[in-house]
Amino acid sequence: MKKMRVLFLLLFLAAPALYAQEVRTLLQQVKAKYDKVNDYTATGKMKTNVIFIKAPVATVKVYYKRPDKLKIKNESGVSFIPKGSANVNMNNVLGLSDYEAVDGGTEKIAGINCRVVKIFPLSDDESITRSTLYIDETKLLVMKSVISTKENGTYELLMSYKQYAEWGLPDKVELTFNTRDYKLPKGVTIDYDNGSGKDKPEDAKNKKGKVEIAYSSYIINKGVPDSVFN
């Protein structure tokens, strides 16, 4: 009986370490898939849903280059992507080398059972303070992420995949953020009239904003010059 108690205690104490190793292995497998992409140029349509901005659906070009260069160019020349969020991408999270990973159980995203992994960077130099990834373990795809940063608030990314799933590239991305952390692009004026007449300026700035990008095509691993990101 005493031996059984000791064995149970050892298993109890070892369980957290085993779970931590499992989620680290999962993260490494997901990163290996995303690392297949060295660069891409993508074309898509961007829809902005921010209460104090009236913006039409716009054509955008998205440029990416490993490890963390990302540029979104709007055909109108004005970007409505919240400052700082353009660099919140999966490689910035999956590329962390010094972090603690915690198994958060499972949760369904768009009907898919996902492993929830909470990541806490251990270096004070990282701009990300914490992140939660919802991973499709079968296809090794990040379906959703919630990323908190030091200077630009918290962003939620919801991804859906079709023809570019083998590369870990989504066909659609939904970026949700708190409008309190939103900084208007240069030359854009605020219009708080959303047609309802119910929201005061101070109330509007505390609502959720959303930017959706639906991609029509990717050009993968054909090279993207550094000048694009200047």
BADO-378892 format. One record per residue (C-alpha): residue in three letters; chain; x negated, y negated, z negated. Coordinates in nm, 3 decimals. Each point is the difference from the previous one (the first is absolute). Layout:
// residues N
rest kette u v w
ALA A X Y Z
...
END
This chain:
// residues 230
rest kette u v w
MET A 0.000 0.000 0.000
LYS A -0.283 -0.238 -0.087
LYS A -0.166 0.068 0.334
MET A 0.327 -0.076 0.178
ARG A 0.027 -0.335 -0.180
VAL A -0.357 -0.090 0.095
LEU A 0.064 0.097 0.363
PHE A 0.321 -0.206 0.008
LEU A -0.183 -0.299 -0.147
LEU A -0.279 0.027 0.257
LEU A 0.250 0.018 0.284
PHE A 0.190 -0.298 -0.143
LEU A -0.316 -0.209 -0.020
ALA A -0.119 0.107 0.346
ALA A 0.330 -0.069 0.177
PRO A -0.049 -0.378 0.047
ALA A -0.347 0.057 0.150
LEU A 0.139 0.264 0.237
TYR A 0.283 -0.228 0.115
ALA A -0.246 -0.288 0.047
GLN A -0.220 0.220 0.218
GLU A 0.301 0.113 0.203
VAL A 0.111 -0.355 0.080
ARG A -0.359 -0.103 0.081
THR A -0.021 0.290 0.244
LEU A 0.330 -0.108 0.155
LEU A -0.126 -0.358 0.036
GLN A -0.319 0.126 0.167
GLN A 0.203 0.206 0.246
VAL A 0.221 -0.299 0.085
LYS A -0.307 -0.222 0.042
ALA A -0.159 0.253 0.237
LYS A 0.308 -0.027 0.220
TYR A 0.003 -0.380 -0.002
ASP A -0.376 -0.004 0.068
LYS A 0.066 0.150 0.344
VAL A 0.088 -0.355 0.103
ASN A -0.303 -0.224 0.044
ASP A 0.198 -0.284 0.157
TYR A 0.323 -0.078 0.179
THR A 0.193 -0.267 0.182
ALA A 0.375 0.024 -0.047
THR A 0.295 -0.181 0.154
GLY A 0.326 -0.044 -0.184
LYS A 0.300 -0.211 -0.090
MET A 0.003 -0.185 -0.331
LYS A 0.316 -0.097 -0.184
THR A -0.026 -0.243 -0.292
ASN A 0.266 -0.005 -0.270
VAL A -0.093 -0.276 -0.243
ILE A 0.280 -0.209 -0.141
PHE A -0.166 -0.337 0.057
ILE A -0.143 0.070 0.347
LYS A 0.195 0.022 0.324
ALA A -0.222 0.202 0.231
PRO A 0.094 0.186 0.319
VAL A -0.111 0.354 0.076
ALA A -0.353 -0.036 0.139
THR A -0.243 0.210 0.198
VAL A -0.320 0.067 -0.193
LYS A -0.340 0.152 0.062
VAL A -0.160 0.183 -0.290
TYR A -0.373 0.065 -0.001
TYR A -0.180 0.235 -0.238
LYS A -0.360 0.104 -0.047
ARG A -0.145 0.220 -0.271
PRO A -0.045 -0.033 -0.283
ASP A 0.228 -0.294 -0.082
LYS A 0.037 -0.247 0.286
LEU A 0.362 -0.071 0.092
LYS A 0.141 -0.286 0.206
ILE A 0.361 -0.073 0.094
LYS A 0.052 -0.247 0.285
ASN A 0.345 -0.140 0.065
GLU A 0.086 -0.112 0.354
SER A 0.121 -0.332 -0.145
GLY A -0.336 -0.057 -0.164
VAL A 0.154 -0.013 -0.350
SER A -0.030 0.293 -0.238
PHE A 0.273 0.062 -0.255
ILE A -0.190 0.283 -0.167
PRO A -0.060 -0.096 -0.366
LYS A -0.353 -0.117 -0.071
GLY A -0.215 0.288 -0.117
SER A 0.239 0.275 0.105
ALA A -0.153 0.033 0.347
ASN A -0.298 0.162 -0.168
VAL A 0.212 0.229 -0.214
ASN A -0.041 0.313 0.207
MET A -0.044 0.367 -0.077
ASN A -0.376 -0.004 0.048
ASN A -0.039 -0.262 -0.272
VAL A 0.165 0.244 -0.240
LEU A -0.127 0.333 0.135
GLY A -0.349 -0.144 0.036
LEU A -0.038 -0.067 -0.373
SER A -0.295 0.185 -0.147
ASP A 0.038 -0.082 -0.368
TYR A 0.354 0.061 -0.120
GLU A 0.226 0.202 -0.224
ALA A 0.279 0.200 0.164
VAL A 0.310 0.116 -0.188
ASP A 0.261 0.249 0.118
GLY A 0.337 -0.174 -0.010
GLY A 0.212 0.302 0.091
THR A 0.218 0.009 0.311
GLU A 0.255 -0.228 0.158
LYS A 0.195 0.007 0.324
ILE A -0.071 -0.268 0.260
ALA A 0.226 0.002 0.308
GLY A 0.104 0.354 -0.093
ILE A -0.360 0.125 -0.024
ASN A -0.128 0.142 -0.327
CYS A -0.314 -0.200 -0.079
ARG A -0.277 0.028 -0.257
VAL A -0.028 -0.320 -0.202
VAL A -0.360 -0.101 -0.074
LYS A -0.086 -0.298 -0.218
ILE A -0.343 -0.152 0.064
PHE A -0.185 -0.234 -0.235
PRO A -0.327 -0.155 0.129
LEU A -0.269 -0.004 -0.268
SER A -0.212 -0.276 0.152
ASP A 0.079 -0.363 -0.085
ASP A -0.119 -0.098 0.348
GLU A 0.300 0.161 0.173
SER A 0.280 -0.231 0.113
ILE A 0.250 0.282 -0.062
THR A 0.097 0.047 -0.363
ARG A 0.213 0.311 0.044
SER A 0.191 0.189 0.266
THR A 0.255 0.277 0.026
LEU A 0.006 0.224 0.306
TYR A 0.286 0.229 0.103
ILE A -0.161 0.273 0.211
ASP A 0.154 0.260 0.227
GLU A -0.226 0.290 -0.103
THR A 0.090 0.212 0.304
LYS A -0.092 -0.258 0.265
LEU A -0.247 -0.196 -0.219
LEU A 0.177 -0.329 0.067
VAL A 0.054 -0.294 -0.234
MET A 0.374 -0.066 0.022
LYS A 0.006 -0.287 -0.246
SER A -0.247 -0.204 -0.200
VAL A 0.035 -0.263 -0.270
ILE A -0.317 -0.205 -0.030
SER A -0.072 -0.266 -0.262
THR A -0.276 -0.254 0.057
LYS A -0.173 -0.255 -0.219
GLU A 0.083 -0.308 0.205
ASN A 0.287 0.082 0.234
GLY A 0.260 0.180 -0.205
THR A 0.149 0.343 0.064
TYR A 0.092 0.137 0.342
GLU A 0.204 0.303 0.094
LEU A -0.065 0.175 0.330
LEU A 0.247 0.253 0.141
MET A -0.123 0.198 0.301
SER A 0.175 0.227 0.249
TYR A -0.182 0.220 0.251
LYS A 0.073 0.157 0.337
GLN A -0.232 0.029 0.299
TYR A -0.316 -0.127 -0.175
ALA A 0.038 0.206 -0.318
GLU A -0.304 0.214 0.080
TRP A -0.212 -0.315 -0.032
GLY A 0.173 -0.117 -0.317
LEU A 0.138 -0.301 0.189
PRO A 0.361 -0.104 -0.064
ASP A 0.259 -0.084 0.263
LYS A 0.159 -0.239 -0.245
VAL A -0.121 -0.190 -0.306
GLU A 0.217 -0.190 -0.246
LEU A -0.186 -0.242 -0.226
THR A 0.193 -0.127 -0.303
PHE A -0.131 -0.272 -0.229
ASN A 0.115 -0.254 -0.257
THR A 0.056 -0.339 0.164
ARG A -0.141 -0.160 -0.314
ASP A -0.345 0.112 0.119
TYR A 0.059 -0.111 0.359
LYS A -0.202 -0.289 0.143
LEU A 0.138 -0.162 0.312
PRO A -0.211 -0.005 0.316
LYS A -0.147 -0.337 0.095
GLY A 0.247 -0.223 0.184
VAL A 0.310 0.193 -0.111
THR A 0.263 -0.183 -0.202
ILE A 0.232 0.159 -0.253
ASP A 0.369 0.035 0.075
TYR A 0.185 0.138 -0.301
ASP A 0.337 0.007 0.172
ASN A 0.078 0.368 0.058
GLY A 0.359 -0.071 0.099
SER A 0.155 0.110 -0.327
GLY A -0.049 -0.321 -0.195
LYS A -0.058 0.207 -0.314
ASP A -0.375 -0.013 -0.041
LYS A -0.184 -0.290 -0.152
PRO A -0.367 -0.051 0.099
GLU A -0.130 0.134 -0.331
ASP A 0.225 0.307 0.033
ALA A -0.102 0.065 0.359
LYS A -0.367 0.008 -0.091
ASN A 0.064 0.291 -0.236
LYS A 0.163 0.232 0.251
LYS A -0.145 0.283 0.205
GLY A -0.128 -0.064 0.349
LYS A -0.050 0.262 0.268
VAL A -0.205 0.023 0.317
GLU A 0.062 0.292 0.236
ILE A -0.230 0.103 0.284
ALA A 0.120 0.260 0.251
TYR A -0.292 0.121 0.212
SER A 0.050 0.089 0.365
SER A -0.356 0.110 0.079
TYR A -0.350 0.052 -0.138
ILE A -0.337 0.000 0.175
ILE A -0.214 0.216 -0.229
ASN A -0.379 0.020 -0.029
LYS A -0.071 -0.205 0.312
GLY A -0.191 -0.272 -0.184
VAL A 0.106 -0.336 -0.147
PRO A -0.253 -0.288 0.002
ASP A -0.082 -0.167 -0.331
SER A 0.088 -0.338 0.154
VAL A 0.368 0.096 -0.014
PHE A -0.007 -0.025 -0.380
ASN A -0.153 -0.348 -0.019
END
